[in-house]
Amino acid sequence: MITTGLCPKTFILDSVVRGLCVEGKVEKAMLVLVLVCRGRCGMIDGVTFDVLIDEMNRQGMARHATCVHCVALKNGVITKVV
């Protein structure tokens, strides 16, 4: 969808990232987030980042979670999870 130039709605993106994280596929969730950021879709909200950061922290990937938090801030998104 993203590679063809179509931007997903925010709730769809949140659901995809949440679903991948629930399955433990953080790397794939991160890839989706990167593709959306590069596509400049502007559909990323705090929930999307929160889900990914929370799952990274749960899996002991605190350093990666901090990097994701910084990317969120750089994109003007305020997260609830740090």
C-alpha positions in Angstrom: 0.0 0.0 0.0 2.7 2.5 1.0 5.1 1.5 -1.8 2.3 2.3 -4.3 1.9 5.8 -2.9 -1.3 5.1 -0.9 -1.3 6.3 2.7 -3.1 4.2 5.3 -5.5 5.8 7.7 -4.2 6.3 11.2 -6.4 3.6 12.8 -5.3 1.0 10.2 -1.6 1.8 10.8 -2.1 1.6 14.6 -3.9 -1.8 14.2 -1.1 -3.2 11.9 1.7 -2.1 14.3 -0.3 -3.4 17.3 -0.9 -6.8 15.6 2.7 -7.2 14.6 3.8 -6.4 18.2 1.3 -8.8 19.7 2.8 -11.5 17.6 6.3 -10.5 18.7 7.3 -9.2 15.3 8.8 -5.9 16.4 11.2 -5.8 13.4 8.3 -5.9 11.0 6.4 -3.3 12.9 9.4 -1.1 12.8 9.7 -1.6 9.0 6.1 -0.5 8.6 6.8 2.6 10.6 9.9 3.4 8.6 8.0 3.0 5.3 5.3 5.3 6.5 7.8 7.9 7.7 9.7 7.8 4.4 6.4 8.0 2.5 5.6 11.3 4.4 2.1 10.1 4.9 1.6 12.1 8.0 -0.6 9.4 9.5 1.6 8.4 12.4 0.2 9.4 15.8 1.3 8.8 19.4 -0.6 5.5 19.7 1.5 4.0 16.8 4.8 5.0 18.5 3.5 4.0 22.0 2.6 0.5 20.9 6.0 0.0 19.4 8.0 1.5 22.3 6.0 -0.4 24.8 6.6 -3.7 23.1 10.3 -3.0 22.7 10.6 -2.2 26.4 8.7 -5.4 27.2 11.2 -7.4 25.1 14.2 -5.8 26.7 15.0 -3.6 23.8 15.2 -0.3 25.8 18.0 1.2 23.7 15.9 0.7 20.5 12.8 2.0 22.3 14.7 5.2 23.1 15.7 5.6 19.5 12.0 5.2 18.4 11.0 7.8 21.0 13.6 10.2 19.6 12.2 9.6 16.0 8.7 10.3 17.3 9.8 13.6 18.9 11.7 14.6 15.7 8.4 14.0 13.8 6.5 16.2 16.2 4.7 13.3 17.9 4.4 13.3 21.7 4.3 9.8 23.2 2.9 8.6 26.5 5.4 5.8 26.9 9.1 6.5 27.4 
